[in-house]
Amino acid sequence: MAGLQAMAQAGSGVRVAVVGAGVVGLTTATLIQEALPGASVTVIADKFGQETTSDGAAGIFRPGLQFRGDDEKLTRKWLADSYAYYKKLLEVKGTAETGVKKLSGYHFSNDYPNIVWNALLKPLLEEYRPCTEEELRAHGFKYGTFSATLLTECRSYLPYLTRMFTERGGKLLRHHLDSLEELVGHFDIVCNCSGFGAKELCSDITVTPIRGQIFKVKAPWIKNFYYVDYDMYILPGLEAVTLGGTRNFDSYNAKVDKHDSTAIWERCVQAVPSIKDAEVLREWVGWRPYRPFVRVEKENMSFPSGKTLKVVHNYGHGGYGVMTAPGTSMHAVKLMLEMLPRQSKL
Ligand SMILES: Cc1cc2nc3c(=O)[nH]c(=O)nc-3n(C[C@H](O)[C@H](O)[C@H](O)COP(=O)(O)OP(=O)(O)OC[C@H]3O[C@@H](n4cnc5c(N)ncnc54)[C@H](O)[C@@H]3O)c2cc1C
């Protein structure tokens, strides 16, 4: 608690806490600093950097059709804002500084002609076309699309966000919160970006893990991404290629499963045979923090003690939190500004 007190007292202006140091929390924290330059912003989390779920994500910009906010218009706005944010970041600062890169590749299927098209993605991309007969023959599939999108490598992007945040005076505090009530009195407003942690912190039973197991391999000759239906993917990042994967709904197994490893490896080698020569760097399991609707919402929380706290929630991004963090975080910051009294924004 002393840590919280010290953090909250340092600096002047409105005292803001962001709970969570994954991609959603750090994105929100930097956007708050831009919207409220006089604010004292503290990121509080029990896991940072490589300890977070965000670290293991491949980071491709390719939303599943089940990704959604409260309505379709809002969902599409989050996606468009996010894509524009990463595109601009890449143009202005480049891949080496941020970890954002261009990536193109294929989505194939032998069974479902429609599965290779993504209605949420199509309006955003400059290049999204059916595969040519030659491409389908070369890869041995009946249906396919080719598209050019972006990938954000969190091994580079989280350090980039952290640098930006701390250079602007932001503070980091490692602390496990048993309840958001611990923040009452120390902060004027809180943005809750706790990912799967929101299940406990908000008693939100709709937050569910979707277990994902992957390999990270060294295979620098892989230049394109590949999806086969949604069961197999090969996604080249900056240092490693991600081979996946599993999507186990409501599974709390955090360990690498050898049967999953065999299945992932065999599917990837079958689709792209040169993967057999890849060097395995690590295997990893993460829980996608799924919620039927991503929660970006204001709440005046009141606790049994009678204490109250202004909170904006920003969690439940499932398998799409890297790509959509900018859009939902812009929305969360807008809601925070609406909750603050006028004079505290000056
Ligand atoms: C195998 C796999 C592949 C993926 N691939 C992609 C992809 O290609 N593209 C994409 O966009 N997304 C992908 N994702 C999804 C992505 O990883 C998540 O949506 C994203 O990381 C969620 O970010 P977050 O900041 O909400 O959560 P996290 O990164 O989990 O961060 C949560 C933060 O909250 C903190 N916290 C939680 N509870 C508490 C508490 N009680 N007290 C203090 N701190 C707390 C934690 O310490 C942590 O800092 C993938 C996920 C997996 C598992």
The ligand as an SDF file (V2000), in Angstrom:
LIG
                    3D

 53 58  0  0  0  0  0  0  0  0999 V2000
   -1.6140  -18.3590  -28.5020 C   0  0  0  0  0  0  0  0  0  0  0  0
   -2.1150  -16.9420  -28.5980 C   0  0  0  0  0  0  0  0  0  0  0  0
   -1.9690  -16.2530  -29.7950 C   0  0  0  0  0  0  0  0  0  0  0  0
   -2.4550  -14.9450  -29.9190 C   0  0  0  0  0  0  0  0  0  0  0  0
   -2.2960  -14.3060  -31.1130 N   0  0  0  0  0  0  0  0  0  0  0  0
   -2.7900  -13.0470  -31.2640 C   0  0  0  0  0  0  0  0  0  0  0  0
   -2.6360  -12.3500  -32.4970 C   0  0  0  0  0  0  0  0  0  0  0  0
   -2.0400  -12.8630  -33.4570 O   0  0  0  0  0  0  0  0  0  0  0  0
   -3.1730  -11.0880  -32.5900 N   0  0  0  0  0  0  0  0  0  0  0  0
   -3.8240  -10.4920  -31.5570 C   0  0  0  0  0  0  0  0  0  0  0  0
   -4.2740   -9.3500  -31.7010 O   0  0  0  0  0  0  0  0  0  0  0  0
   -3.9760  -11.1470  -30.3700 N   0  0  0  0  0  0  0  0  0  0  0  0
   -3.5000  -12.3960  -30.2110 C   0  0  0  0  0  0  0  0  0  0  0  0
   -3.6680  -13.0680  -29.0110 N   0  0  0  0  0  0  0  0  0  0  0  0
   -4.4870  -12.4520  -27.9730 C   0  0  0  0  0  0  0  0  0  0  0  0
   -3.7120  -11.4680  -27.1210 C   0  0  0  0  0  0  0  0  0  0  0  0
   -2.5870  -12.1090  -26.5520 O   0  0  0  0  0  0  0  0  0  0  0  0
   -4.6090  -10.9130  -25.9940 C   0  0  0  0  0  0  0  0  0  0  0  0
   -5.8580  -10.4940  -26.4940 O   0  0  0  0  0  0  0  0  0  0  0  0
   -3.9260   -9.7150  -25.3600 C   0  0  0  0  0  0  0  0  0  0  0  0
   -2.6230  -10.0660  -24.9510 O   0  0  0  0  0  0  0  0  0  0  0  0
   -4.7230   -9.2060  -24.1650 C   0  0  0  0  0  0  0  0  0  0  0  0
   -3.9910   -8.1330  -23.6350 O   0  0  0  0  0  0  0  0  0  0  0  0
   -4.2890   -7.5820  -22.1800 P   0  0  0  0  0  0  0  0  0  0  0  0
   -3.3960   -6.4120  -21.9950 O   0  0  0  0  0  0  0  0  0  0  0  0
   -5.7640   -7.4070  -22.0200 O   0  0  0  0  0  0  0  0  0  0  0  0
   -3.8950   -8.7980  -21.2130 O   0  0  0  0  0  0  0  0  0  0  0  0
   -2.4980   -9.3170  -20.6190 P   0  0  0  0  0  0  0  0  0  0  0  0
   -1.3970   -9.2350  -21.5830 O   0  0  0  0  0  0  0  0  0  0  0  0
   -2.8130  -10.6570  -20.0370 O   0  0  0  0  0  0  0  0  0  0  0  0
   -2.1970   -8.3020  -19.4480 O   0  0  0  0  0  0  0  0  0  0  0  0
   -3.0070   -8.2470  -18.2940 C   0  0  0  0  0  0  0  0  0  0  0  0
   -2.3160   -7.3830  -17.2760 C   0  0  0  0  0  0  0  0  0  0  0  0
   -3.1810   -7.2160  -16.1450 O   0  0  0  0  0  0  0  0  0  0  0  0
   -2.4390   -7.4680  -14.9600 C   0  0  0  0  0  0  0  0  0  0  0  0
   -3.3560   -7.9350  -13.9160 N   0  0  0  0  0  0  0  0  0  0  0  0
   -4.3920   -8.7910  -14.0490 C   0  0  0  0  0  0  0  0  0  0  0  0
   -4.9880   -8.9780  -12.8540 N   0  0  0  0  0  0  0  0  0  0  0  0
   -4.2970   -8.2340  -11.9410 C   0  0  0  0  0  0  0  0  0  0  0  0
   -4.4120   -8.0320  -10.5380 C   0  0  0  0  0  0  0  0  0  0  0  0
   -5.3770   -8.6090   -9.8060 N   0  0  0  0  0  0  0  0  0  0  0  0
   -3.5150   -7.2010   -9.9310 N   0  0  0  0  0  0  0  0  0  0  0  0
   -2.5240   -6.5930  -10.6430 C   0  0  0  0  0  0  0  0  0  0  0  0
   -2.3800   -6.7730  -11.9840 N   0  0  0  0  0  0  0  0  0  0  0  0
   -3.2470   -7.5770  -12.6190 C   0  0  0  0  0  0  0  0  0  0  0  0
   -1.4070   -8.5040  -15.3610 C   0  0  0  0  0  0  0  0  0  0  0  0
   -0.3310   -8.5000  -14.4510 O   0  0  0  0  0  0  0  0  0  0  0  0
   -1.0130   -7.9920  -16.7390 C   0  0  0  0  0  0  0  0  0  0  0  0
   -0.0290   -6.9990  -16.6100 O   0  0  0  0  0  0  0  0  0  0  0  0
   -3.1320  -14.3420  -28.8400 C   0  0  0  0  0  0  0  0  0  0  0  0
   -3.2430  -15.0160  -27.6330 C   0  0  0  0  0  0  0  0  0  0  0  0
   -2.7460  -16.2990  -27.5060 C   0  0  0  0  0  0  0  0  0  0  0  0
   -2.8820  -17.0240  -26.1950 C   0  0  0  0  0  0  0  0  0  0  0  0
  1  2  1  0
  2  3  1  0
  2 52  2  0
  3  4  2  0
  4  5  1  0
  4 50  1  0
  5  6  2  0
  6  7  1  0
  6 13  1  0
  7  8  2  0
  7  9  1  0
  9 10  1  0
 10 11  2  0
 10 12  1  0
 12 13  2  0
 13 14  1  0
 14 15  1  0
 14 50  1  0
 15 16  1  0
 16 17  1  0
 16 18  1  0
 18 19  1  0
 18 20  1  0
 20 21  1  0
 20 22  1  0
 22 23  1  0
 23 24  1  0
 24 25  2  0
 24 26  1  0
 24 27  1  0
 27 28  1  0
 28 29  2  0
 28 30  1  0
 28 31  1  0
 31 32  1  0
 32 33  1  0
 33 34  1  0
 33 48  1  0
 34 35  1  0
 35 36  1  0
 35 46  1  0
 36 37  1  0
 36 45  1  0
 37 38  2  0
 38 39  1  0
 39 40  1  0
 39 45  2  0
 40 41  1  0
 40 42  2  0
 42 43  1  0
 43 44  2  0
 44 45  1  0
 46 47  1  0
 46 48  1  0
 48 49  1  0
 50 51  2  0
 51 52  1  0
 52 53  1  0
M  END
$$$$
